Amino acid sequence: MGLCSSRLPPETLPSTEIDRLCSETQLSREEIESWYEHFTHCYPTGKLIKPEFISYYKKFRHEDKLTNKKVIKNLFNTFDLNEDKKMNFYEFILATVTIMDDSKYEKLRSIF
C-alpha cells in the first residue's frame, strides 16, 4: 500500500464503520484499519477526486498509460455512491476490494 508519502497522523475510524466494512468486504478489522490509515495519510481531507483515483488505480494495478481511462472513470462513478464527484473511505474501500486480484466471483460477492 505504499502509494503515497504523506506523514499526517490518521484519525480513528469508528468501530461501527469497521464492523460494517468487514461485513461488506470480507476484510479483517486489521486490514480495514490499515487501509484507513493509508487512506487518511494520502487523502487527509477524507475524499479523493477522479484524477486522484485514476492515478491510484494505475499505481495499484501497476498499469501504464495504456490503461483505458474511460473504464477507470466508470469504476469511479460506480463507486461514488452519493454522486458528489468525490470518493470517501467507504466508497474507496469498496472500489479497492473490487480491483484486487481475486476471482470474478469473489469480486461480485464483495459488491453484492
NUVO-769097 format. One line per 5 residues: number of its first residue (from 1); their letters; for each residue z negated, x, y of C-alpha. Coordinates in nm, 3 decimals, m for minus. Each point is the difference from the previous one (the first is absolute). Layout:
residues N
NUM) a) Z:X:Y ~ ...
***
This chain:
residues 112
1) mglcs) 0.000:0.000:0.000 ~ 0.024:0.298:0.235 ~ 0.266:m0.157:0.219 ~ m0.173:0.033:0.338 ~ m0.223:0.244:0.180
6) srlpp) m0.229:m0.207:0.223 ~ m0.368:0.091:m0.019 ~ m0.152:m0.317:0.144 ~ m0.303:m0.132:m0.190 ~ 0.074:m0.307:m0.213
11) etlps) m0.170:m0.332:0.058 ~ m0.158:m0.186:m0.288 ~ 0.197:m0.266:m0.185 ~ m0.214:m0.309:m0.068 ~ m0.108:m0.037:m0.362
16) teidr) 0.153:m0.348:m0.020 ~ 0.336:0.141:0.106 ~ m0.026:0.277:m0.261 ~ m0.077:m0.259:m0.268 ~ 0.295:m0.213:0.107
21) lcset) 0.236:0.299:m0.006 ~ m0.129:0.116:m0.338 ~ 0.069:m0.344:m0.139 ~ 0.348:m0.026:0.152 ~ 0.122:0.354:m0.064
26) qlsre) m0.181:0.108:m0.318 ~ m0.112:0.315:0.185 ~ m0.358:0.122:m0.034 ~ m0.253:m0.011:0.285 ~ 0.030:0.377:0.028
31) eiesw) 0.379:m0.018:0.026 ~ m0.019:m0.272:0.266 ~ m0.257:0.200:0.198 ~ 0.211:0.315:m0.027 ~ 0.313:m0.182:0.118
36) yehft) m0.197:m0.159:0.284 ~ m0.134:0.336:0.112 ~ 0.354:0.139:m0.003 ~ 0.133:m0.305:0.187 ~ m0.263:0.017:0.274
41) hcypt) 0.059:0.373:0.045 ~ 0.374:m0.049:0.034 ~ m0.003:m0.329:0.191 ~ m0.322:m0.011:0.206 ~ 0.106:m0.327:0.165
46) gklik) m0.018:m0.164:m0.342 ~ 0.370:m0.090:0.006 ~ 0.332:0.171:m0.050 ~ 0.335:m0.105:0.138 ~ 0.332:m0.014:m0.182
51) pefis) 0.122:0.354:0.094 ~ m0.333:0.142:m0.122 ~ 0.035:m0.192:m0.326 ~ 0.354:0.128:m0.048 ~ m0.123:0.357:0.046
56) yykkf) m0.298:m0.062:m0.231 ~ 0.222:m0.153:m0.268 ~ 0.242:0.292:0.003 ~ m0.283:0.253:m0.028 ~ m0.186:m0.199:m0.264
61) rhedk) 0.311:m0.045:m0.210 ~ 0.127:0.352:0.082 ~ 0.330:m0.141:0.113 ~ 0.234:0.144:0.258 ~ 0.229:m0.142:0.267
66) ltnkk) 0.216:m0.169:m0.262 ~ m0.268:m0.262:m0.059 ~ 0.127:m0.340:0.101 ~ m0.198:m0.089:0.315 ~ 0.093:m0.365:m0.039
71) viknl) m0.183:m0.015:m0.334 ~ m0.308:0.166:0.152 ~ 0.010:m0.232:0.301 ~ 0.020:m0.299:m0.234 ~ m0.300:0.133:m0.191
76) fntfd) m0.190:0.030:0.328 ~ 0.096:m0.353:0.102 ~ m0.099:m0.136:m0.340 ~ m0.350:0.146:0.023 ~ m0.054:m0.072:0.370
81) lnedk) m0.168:m0.317:m0.115 ~ m0.113:m0.120:0.343 ~ 0.338:0.094:0.153 ~ m0.152:0.194:0.288 ~ 0.251:0.288:m0.040
86) kmnfy) m0.290:0.227:m0.106 ~ m0.150:0.075:m0.337 ~ m0.379:m0.010:m0.037 ~ m0.185:0.166:m0.289 ~ 0.013:m0.306:m0.224
91) efila) 0.377:m0.030:0.045 ~ 0.042:0.376:m0.031 ~ m0.187:0.028:m0.330 ~ 0.197:m0.290:m0.150 ~ 0.325:0.172:0.100
96) tvtim) m0.124:0.335:m0.129 ~ m0.093:m0.143:m0.338 ~ 0.348:m0.149:m0.019 ~ 0.178:0.330:0.067 ~ m0.213:0.203:m0.240
101) ddsky) 0.178:0.120:m0.312 ~ m0.122:m0.274:m0.233 ~ 0.208:m0.220:m0.222 ~ 0.177:m0.292:0.163 ~ m0.229:m0.236:m0.188
106) eklrs) m0.310:0.169:0.139 ~ 0.144:m0.008:0.352 ~ 0.072:m0.370:m0.025 ~ m0.342:m0.066:m0.153 ~ m0.171:0.179:0.287
111) if) 0.189:m0.208:0.255 ~ m0.049:m0.339:m0.163
***
